[in-house]
Amino acid sequence: MDLEELLATQLLVQGNSGSGKSHLLRRILEQSAPWVQQAVIDPEGDFVSLAEEYGHVVIDANGTERDLEMIAARVRQHRVSVIFNLEGLDADRQMKAAGAFLNGLFEVERDIWYPMLVIVDEAQLFAPTASGEFTEEARRASLGAMTNLMCRGRKRGLAGIIATQRLAKLAKNVAAEASNFLMGRTFLDIDMARASDLLGMQRRQAETFRNLDRGQFLALGPALSRRPLQVSIGPVKTRGMGSSPKLMPLPRQPAGEDVQELLYALGPGYAPPPIERSVPRQVDPAGVLNQLAAATAEPAQHEDPFIEDELSADDRDAAVAEILSDMMEDPEAAYQAVAILYQDFQVRCRIKRINHVPDLRAFRELLPVARAGGLAQEVSDEEWSQAMLMASQLPDNMRGVYLLLARAAAQKEPCPTNIAIATAYGTRSTGRARWLLGYMEENGFLVCSSDLRGNRVIALPDLGWQTAPGNPDGADG
């Protein structure tokens, strides 16, 4: 194979499952690794083993589409060979991720148009001829990126090598741009006919594709051969994640009843999860009075409610914060009116011997911080004051949500779930939580985005903070 000629043209590999396509791609990658930069679009994580032997960097499809475009641009800038691993994503997200990454490789400045081999395994997934288990938006994005790679990529130094199981499932405008072909074992008439057309063979010669052994291909193209030539693929150093199945004897089976017991037995220490039922909070007036009576039955110097307590200002603030934290541990506290919460707060302050109890207005300012889980530990007081200032521009019942997001972003924690946001808002409706995020985004308080795994990321532009990706539908608040 003429590598320089291959960089100026494109290569199409076709063969049914088990024909040796992945082995062929691995052979090309291993032989050309010392000479040219490589990027592999790997939907099954089959090529990550190249990293140890040849120094490829494995990039998992995490982050937003904008993040992937930025990473791809840096790949070209620093001339690093990479494996773009899409394993674990569904078809729709694989297409969006591949489209974003290929666009990032394509849309770079002219001075970094270095030569690069771009290998796309299972190309029919990213340039399909018809609709499937993906949205039209994802199909257009992926197909557009694949078309750019094969039609316009050469001028930008990108040489596409695409492999597919079936030519009939691969978009024609993508396959037609290839000038080099390696056709492996194929059985369907429509695929054999199309392969013979691409190789310039007569239709009666199409039966040749059925007679090829695994690892054998018909080669044609300026980088390979001027006439169809049968080739066999040599050995490789690395191994893929998937391999051909081998026959293995079954283990010795126990008796029939023992097998059923083995299959249906629960694990050690298994117990069904407890059923949690929401119980309305009951306030016992007599119990509260008894608490007050016990608290006041102290030495005489504490009996006068107007005597100043001995707590310093910092200790008093810490005690108030502890009281609010204890109050928020009650699962029903999030859904109670502020007036009722304030009455409970006053009682707890008196029990703690705090004579200067914050008034209702101050309590309203403290409550959002408590609902957010307290102060952020990773930022300075000045930075948190800025977060408090931004929250003050929202209605009272929304401030706790903003501070909840700010606290998670400041501490680089996963984005709070819809349940956690709804609780901080004082509702059990996750729909209201989603509406609230939309309202804040429309008014410029935050920016919502999703990574390719469906996790939500929230950025607070006024603070310069951003949460880590988090599952919006998670059960834990």
SVG drawing of the C-alpha trace seen along z (x, -y; Angstrom):
<svg xmlns="http://www.w3.org/2000/svg" viewBox="-50 -42 57 76">
<polyline fill="none" stroke="black" stroke-width="0.4" points="0.0,0.0 1.3,-3.4 0.7,-5.5 1.3,-8.9 -1.1,-8.0 -3.6,-6.9 -3.4,-10.3 -4.4,-11.9 -7.3,-9.5 -9.7,-7.6 -10.2,-4.0 -13.5,-2.0 -13.4,1.4 -16.5,3.7 -17.2,7.2 -19.8,9.2 -19.4,9.7 -16.5,12.2 -14.7,11.3 -11.8,9.7 -12.5,6.0 -11.4,5.1 -8.2,7.1 -7.5,5.3 -8.0,1.9 -5.8,2.9 -3.1,4.0 -3.3,0.6 -3.2,-1.3 -0.2,0.6 1.8,0.4 1.2,-3.3 1.4,-4.5 5.0,-5.6 4.5,-7.6 1.2,-9.5 -1.2,-10.9 -4.3,-8.8 -7.9,-9.2 -10.1,-6.2 -13.9,-6.5 -14.5,-3.4 -18.2,-2.6 -17.5,0.7 -14.2,-0.2 -12.4,2.4 -9.3,0.4 -8.4,-1.0 -5.7,1.7 -3.6,-0.3 -3.0,-2.8 -0.5,-0.7 1.5,0.4 1.6,-2.7 0.8,-5.6 -2.7,-6.5 -4.7,-8.6 -8.2,-7.1 -10.9,-9.8 -14.2,-8.8 -17.3,-10.6 -18.0,-12.6 -18.9,-16.2 -21.0,-18.4 -20.7,-18.6 -18.9,-21.8 -16.3,-20.1 -15.8,-17.3 -15.2,-19.9 -12.6,-21.7 -10.8,-18.4 -10.7,-17.4 -9.2,-20.8 -6.5,-20.3 -5.8,-16.8 -4.9,-18.3 -3.0,-21.2 -0.8,-18.9 -0.7,-16.0 -1.7,-13.3 -3.1,-10.0 -6.3,-9.2 -9.0,-6.5 -12.4,-8.2 -14.3,-5.6 -18.1,-5.6 -18.7,-2.4 -21.8,-2.5 -23.7,-5.2 -26.9,-4.5 -27.1,-5.0 -28.5,-8.6 -25.7,-9.8 -23.0,-7.9 -24.0,-9.8 -24.1,-13.2 -20.7,-12.5 -19.1,-11.3 -20.5,-14.3 -19.2,-16.8 -15.7,-15.2 -15.4,-15.0 -16.5,-18.6 -13.9,-19.5 -11.2,-17.8 -12.5,-19.5 -13.1,-23.0 -9.5,-24.1 -7.2,-26.8 -5.2,-26.3 -1.8,-26.3 -2.6,-23.1 -3.9,-21.1 -1.4,-18.3 -2.0,-14.9 -4.1,-12.5 -5.7,-9.1 -9.3,-9.1 -10.6,-5.6 -14.3,-5.1 -15.4,-1.6 -19.0,-0.5 -19.4,-3.5 -23.0,-2.6 -23.9,-3.7 -22.7,-7.2 -23.7,-7.6 -26.9,-5.5 -29.0,-5.5 -32.3,-5.4 -33.8,-6.3 -33.4,-4.0 -33.1,-4.1 -32.0,-7.7 -33.4,-11.1 -33.4,-13.0 -31.2,-15.7 -28.6,-13.2 -28.6,-11.6 -28.1,-14.9 -25.3,-16.0 -23.4,-12.7 -24.1,-12.3 -22.9,-15.9 -19.7,-15.3 -19.0,-12.0 -19.7,-13.7 -17.3,-16.5 -14.6,-14.0 -14.9,-12.0 -15.6,-14.9 -13.7,-17.9 -11.3,-16.3 -8.4,-15.8 -7.7,-19.5 -7.5,-19.8 -5.2,-16.8 -7.8,-14.3 -7.8,-10.9 -10.8,-8.9 -10.7,-5.1 -14.3,-3.8 -15.4,-0.2 -18.9,1.1 -20.6,4.5 -23.0,3.7 -22.6,1.2 -26.4,1.1 -26.7,-0.5 -24.0,-3.1 -24.9,-6.5 -23.9,-6.6 -22.4,-10.1 -20.0,-8.9 -19.0,-5.6 -18.6,-7.2 -15.8,-9.5 -13.4,-6.6 -10.8,-5.8 -9.3,-2.7 -11.3,0.4 -10.7,3.5 -13.7,5.8 -14.0,8.9 -16.4,11.8 -20.0,10.9 -23.1,13.0 -26.1,10.7 -26.7,10.2 -27.3,6.4 -24.0,6.0 -22.1,8.2 -23.5,6.3 -22.5,3.0 -19.0,4.2 -18.4,5.5 -19.6,2.2 -17.1,0.3 -14.3,2.6 -15.2,2.4 -15.9,6.1 -18.6,7.8 -21.7,8.9 -20.9,12.6 -17.7,12.1 -19.6,11.0 -19.7,14.6 -16.0,14.1 -16.9,12.3 -18.7,15.4 -15.6,17.5 -13.2,15.3 -11.8,16.7 -11.6,14.7 -8.8,12.1 -8.9,12.2 -9.9,9.1 -10.0,7.9 -7.9,4.7 -8.2,1.9 -7.1,-1.7 -4.2,-4.0 -2.7,-3.3 -3.2,0.5 -3.4,2.0 -4.4,0.8 -6.5,4.0 -8.4,6.1 -5.9,8.1 -6.7,10.7 -4.7,10.0 -4.3,11.6 -3.9,9.6 -0.8,10.2 -0.6,10.6 -1.1,7.9 0.5,7.2 -2.5,6.0 -5.8,7.7 -9.3,6.3 -11.9,6.5 -14.1,8.8 -12.8,12.0 -14.2,15.0 -16.0,17.4 -14.3,20.7 -16.0,24.0 -15.8,24.8 -17.2,27.8 -20.0,26.9 -19.3,27.2 -20.7,30.1 -24.3,29.4 -26.1,30.1 -29.4,31.9 -32.5,30.2 -33.9,28.9 -30.5,27.7 -30.2,25.7 -33.6,24.0 -32.5,23.1 -29.2,21.8 -31.0,19.5 -33.7,18.2 -31.8,17.9 -31.2,14.4 -27.8,13.2 -26.4,13.4 -27.7,10.8 -30.4,9.8 -33.4,8.0 -36.2,6.3 -35.8,2.5 -38.0,0.8 -41.1,-0.9 -40.9,-4.6 -44.2,-6.3 -44.6,-10.0 -46.0,-10.7 -47.4,-14.2 -45.3,-15.9 -47.1,-15.9 -46.4,-18.8 -46.9,-17.9 -47.6,-21.2 -47.2,-19.4 -43.8,-18.1 -42.6,-21.5 -43.8,-23.0 -42.0,-20.3 -38.8,-21.0 -39.1,-24.7 -39.8,-23.9 -36.8,-21.6 -34.6,-24.2 -35.7,-27.0 -35.1,-24.8 -31.5,-25.9 -29.5,-27.9 -31.0,-31.3 -28.5,-33.3 -30.2,-32.0 -33.8,-32.5 -34.0,-36.1 -34.7,-36.0 -33.2,-39.5 -29.8,-38.6 -27.3,-38.6 -26.0,-35.1 -22.3,-34.4 -22.0,-33.4 -19.8,-35.4 -21.2,-36.6 -19.4,-33.8 -20.6,-31.2 -24.2,-32.5 -24.1,-32.4 -22.7,-28.8 -25.5,-27.8 -28.2,-29.3 -26.7,-27.5 -26.8,-24.2 -30.4,-24.8 -31.4,-25.5 -29.5,-22.4 -31.3,-20.3 -34.6,-21.7 -33.9,-20.9 -33.3,-17.2 -37.0,-16.9 -38.2,-15.6 -41.4,-17.7 -39.7,-20.9 -39.2,-21.8 -43.0,-21.9 -44.0,-24.0 -44.9,-27.7 -42.2,-30.1 -44.3,-31.3 -44.6,-27.8 -40.9,-27.2 -40.1,-30.4 -42.1,-29.4 -40.2,-26.2 -37.0,-28.1 -37.8,-30.5 -38.5,-27.6 -35.2,-25.9 -33.3,-29.1 -34.8,-29.5 -33.9,-26.0 -30.3,-26.7 -30.2,-29.8 -29.9,-32.2 -31.5,-35.4 -30.9,-37.5 -33.1,-35.4 -33.1,-36.6 -36.3,-38.3 -38.6,-37.0 -36.9,-39.1 -33.4,-37.8 -34.9,-34.3 -36.1,-34.6 -32.5,-35.4 -31.0,-32.5 -33.6,-29.9 -32.4,-29.7 -28.9,-28.9 -30.1,-26.2 -32.3,-24.7 -29.2,-24.7 -27.3,-22.6 -25.3,-25.4 -22.4,-27.5 -20.0,-26.3 -16.7,-25.2 -14.5,-25.5 -14.9,-29.3 -14.0,-32.4 -16.6,-34.5 -16.3,-37.2 -17.2,-34.8 -20.1,-33.3 -21.3,-36.8 -21.5,-37.3 -23.6,-34.2 -25.9,-35.5 -26.2,-38.8 -27.2,-37.0 -29.8,-34.9 -31.3,-38.0 -32.4,-39.1 -34.8,-36.2 -38.1,-35.7 -37.8,-34.4 -38.9,-30.8 -36.3,-30.6 -33.3,-31.7 -32.7,-28.3 -32.6,-26.6 -30.0,-29.1 -27.8,-28.7 -28.2,-24.9 -26.8,-25.0 -24.1,-27.5 -23.0,-25.3 -22.7,-22.2 -20.9,-24.2 -18.5,-25.8 -17.6,-22.3 -17.4,-20.7 -20.2,-18.3 -22.6,-16.6 -25.6,-18.7 -28.5,-18.3 -31.3,-16.1 -34.8,-17.3 -36.0,-15.9 -33.4,-17.9 -34.3,-21.1 -38.0,-20.5 -37.4,-20.0 -35.4,-23.2 -38.2,-25.0 -40.8,-23.6 -42.6,-21.2 -42.7,-17.5 -43.2,-18.2 -40.2,-17.5 -42.0,-19.3 -42.0,-22.5 -38.2,-22.0 -37.7,-21.8 -39.8,-24.8 -37.8,-26.7 -34.5,-25.9 -36.0,-27.2 -37.2,-30.4 -33.7,-31.0 -32.1,-30.3 -34.4,-32.6 -33.5,-35.4 -29.7,-34.8 -29.0,-33.3 -27.7,-30.0 -27.0,-28.0 -28.2,-24.3 -26.5,-21.8 -26.2,-18.0 -23.3,-15.8 -23.5,-12.9 -24.5,-10.5 -27.6,-12.6 -26.2,-14.0 -27.0,-17.7 -24.4,-20.4 -25.4,-23.8 -23.1,-26.8 -23.5,-30.0 -22.0,-32.7 -22.1,-35.5 -20.0,-33.5 -17.8,-31.6 -18.8,-28.3 -20.0,-25.1 -21.4,-21.8 -20.0,-18.4 -22.3,-16.3 -25.2,-14.8 -28.2,-12.6 -31.3,-14.9 -33.6,-11.9 -31.6,-10.4 -33.5,-9.2 -31.2,-10.7 -31.6,-14.4"/>
</svg>
